[in-house]
Amino acid sequence: MRLTPEQIEGIRRIVAEQAGSDATVRLFGSRLDDLARGGDVDLLVEVPRPVDDPAPLAARIAGRVSRLMEGRKVDVILHAPNLRELPIHEVARREGIVL
């Protein structure tokens, strides 16, 4: 995994601040490959309760994590009971690592 311990802690802190302490976050995609270079940061944020405004929440998390990662592009996918399940959710759960 190509994240430092400080970056992992920062991502967890940001997700807890924005989505609640009961939210979990998984890293998936190219950042899991230790041999790769560059690439964006793909995160699945799972919230166990309904989310009223998912797009602004995802944007806030992505923006704050991007600043933490010195401008690196960050993609945030949300999952909550009131949001539609998409194939990317299953891929992220299957291949991702909980931070």
CORQUISUL-V845870 format. One record per backbone hydrogen bond with DSSP energy under -0.5 kcal/mol. NH is the residue of the N-H (numbers start at 1). CO is the residue of the C=O. If there is no record, write none. Layout:
nh:NH co:CO
nh:NH co:CO
//
This chain:
nh:2 co:31
nh:3 co:1
nh:8 co:4
nh:9 co:5
nh:10 co:6
nh:11 co:7
nh:12 co:8
nh:13 co:9
nh:14 co:10
nh:15 co:11
nh:16 co:12
nh:17 co:13
nh:18 co:14
nh:19 co:15
nh:20 co:15
nh:20 co:16
nh:23 co:20
nh:24 co:46
nh:26 co:44
nh:27 co:97
nh:28 co:42
nh:32 co:29
nh:33 co:30
nh:34 co:32
nh:36 co:33
nh:41 co:73
nh:42 co:28
nh:42 co:40
nh:43 co:41
nh:43 co:75
nh:44 co:26
nh:45 co:43
nh:45 co:77
nh:46 co:24
nh:46 co:44
nh:47 co:45
nh:47 co:79
nh:52 co:50
nh:57 co:53
nh:58 co:54
nh:59 co:55
nh:60 co:56
nh:61 co:57
nh:62 co:58
nh:63 co:59
nh:64 co:60
nh:65 co:61
nh:66 co:62
nh:67 co:63
nh:68 co:64
nh:69 co:65
nh:70 co:67
nh:71 co:66
nh:72 co:66
nh:72 co:69
nh:75 co:41
nh:77 co:43
nh:79 co:45
nh:83 co:80
nh:89 co:86
nh:90 co:86
nh:91 co:87
nh:92 co:88
nh:93 co:89
nh:94 co:90
nh:95 co:91
nh:96 co:92
nh:97 co:27
nh:99 co:25
//
